[in-house]
């Protein structure tokens, strides 16, 4: 089955990024600064909402703390944040911090109930509703981010395709029980903290190396795999 929902989601991000990049050229610096603030506040809001919405449903209330701690240690050891920033900014001619924009965009696009459950529903039931809804939201988000960070935000689209494609394939061929509501809940909580942290970075409130925390998302997955084997 073709991943229609994911393809639509990728197309809206590309379209939004192109529109936002074109609009950016006609914006004065004070308006660009206003968009930076808007992006930062939006990221904080999305992240906090993800945490608050899913934490009451968590059956493992300490897991997100362990995930953030272990993930941060692993990411710091690998120095993911500095490597990513150096790689992106080295090839970027933009005066804005494209690496910051990409990391924020990728987290917002990929880490959320719609973006995770969408490919699962698409693979198991052929229902693309979640992904079409997510695509609509990402269209607006990508326009705002691209109007702030420029054409480079297009690079987030293939990352989303690989992310949702991987989830789709796992749901299609692995055990349906593997991608459970509990796992999605934990991923959304951890992801919410990462998105909110990106918002704090954009607002220059605290310089958090968010990408060094990215391995935190793998901890709940490993936990549920081990739990499934043991039980």
Secondary structure, 3 states (H helix, E strand, C coil): CCCHHHHHHHHHHHHHHHHHHHHHCCCCHHHHHHHHHHHHHHHHHHHHHHHHHHHCCCCCCCHHHHHHHHHHHHHHHHCHHHHHHHHHHHCCCCCCCHHHHHHHHHHHHHCCHHHHHHHHHHHHHCCCHHHHHHHHHHHHHHHHHHHHHCHHHHHHHHHHHHHHHHHHHHHHHCCCCCCCHHHHHHHHHHHHHHHHHHHHHHCCCCCCCHHHHCCHHHHHHHHHHHHHHHC
